Amino acid sequence: MLSSLVKEHQVRQGAKKEVQEARKQEALTAANKLTEALVDHLNVGVAQAYLNQKRLDSEAKLLHQSATNFAKQTQSWLTVVESFNTSLKELGDISGWAGAIHQDLRTVASTLEYSAKVDQEHPE
């Protein structure tokens, strides 16, 4: 009788161990599936972040190129405006020079007229 009780106990223990082992395997399988799902979900996010970073890098290169082209064009415009300003200054200088010459010629003409008038009034 005692031996039969021990055998029954060992059989029940074996059955419990089998059930426990089956539950352990189910838990491991579920944990693996959960881990795979989480990793897949994270990988999707990482892939999206990578694509976004790649797009940002491309846009940054285009922006840098556009800024460089704009700087070159601006420099070109500044050169043209500076040249125009220099030309205007030269025209102003020529205008002033012409005005001075005109005034000198008026003075000479006035002097000649006065001289002629004096000569007519006082012939020698």
Buried (B, 14 or more C-beta within 10 A) or exposed (E): EEEEEEEEEEEEEEEEEEEEEEEEEEEEEEEEEEEEEEEEEEEEEEEEEEEEEEEEEEEEEEEEEEEEEEEEEEEEEEEEEEEEEEEEEEEEEEEEEEEEEEEEEEEEEEEEEEEEEEEEEEEE
